[in-house]
Amino acid sequence: KSLTNASIFLESIRKHLPLPVSCFATAWIGGFISVTIISLLSLLGIIFMPLMNKAFFKFLLTFLVALAVGTLSGDAFLHLLPHVSTVCVYPVIHVACSISH
């Protein structure tokens, strides 16, 4: 039986696709708990806001805006970085496409 690159690629995908239901349940539960904790921490910040003096609040607000801008800029840069690379990331898919035509 002769195996082509495409069939080897598809076989490797089939081995890794079927995940047990417990993996999905763990992912959903972990995600829900993480989002809940982060949301509660933001509410904690709103509760302590009136207790801060004006100078500290202004400094904190400037810091958080700078952190948000840096985070979003870095995220956009990292998402666009693969698009400007000249190296083919999935050479097997191109072979599979050329075989099917």
N, C-alpha and C positions, 0 to 999 in steps of 0.2 A: 504494500500500500504506500503510495507516494504522497508525502505531505508537502504542501506548498507553504510559503510564508503566511498566506492568508488563513489557511486552515489551522496552522499552529497558533496564530494570533487569536482566532475565534475559540479554539479549545482552551487557551489560557483564560479568556474572559469567562467561559462557561464554568471553569473551576472556581472562580472567585465571586460570581454573581449571587448564587443562592445563599443568603444569610439567614440564620435562624431568627425566628420572631423575637426572641429575647434580646437580640442585638438592637433591633428597631425600638423595642419598648424601653430599653436602657437609654438609648439615644434621646428619645422623646422625653423621658422623665428627667434625665440630666439637663437637657435644654430648658425644660420648664422651670426647674429649680434654679438654674443659672439666671434666667431672665427675671424670675421673681426676686432673687437676691439683689440684682443690679437695680431693679425698679424700687425696691425698698430703700436702698442706699441713697437714691436720688431724693426720695421723700424725706429722708433724714437730713439731707442738705437743706431742703426747703424749711424744715422745722428750725434748724439752727441759724438760718439767715437773719432773722430779726435780732438775734443775740450778738451778732458781730458788730464791731465798731466800723465806722464808715471807711477809714483808711485801709483796714485789713480787707474789707469787702471789695474795695476798688482793686487792690493788689490781687486778690483771689480771682476776681472776675477777669482781669487782664491775663493772668496765668492760664485760666481755663480756656479762654478764647484762643490764646496762642497754642495751647495743647490741641484744641480741636482743629485748628487750621493745619498744624503740622501733621496730625494724624490723618486727616483727609487727603492732604497732599501726598504723603508717603504711600497711602493706600492706592491712590490713583496712579502714582508712579510705578508701584509694584504690579498693578494690574495691566499697565500698558507695556511694561518691559518685555514680556514674551512676544508681543506683536512686532517689535522692532528687531528682534533677533533674526539672523539669517540662517540659523541652523534649523533643519527640519526636525520637529519634535516627534512626529509620528510617521516614520518612513514606511512602516508595514501597512498602514492604511492606504497610502498612495499605491503600493504594490497591489493591494487587494482591489482597489478601484480600477487599476489598469488591467487586471486579469479579467474582471467581470465584463469589460467592454469588448 
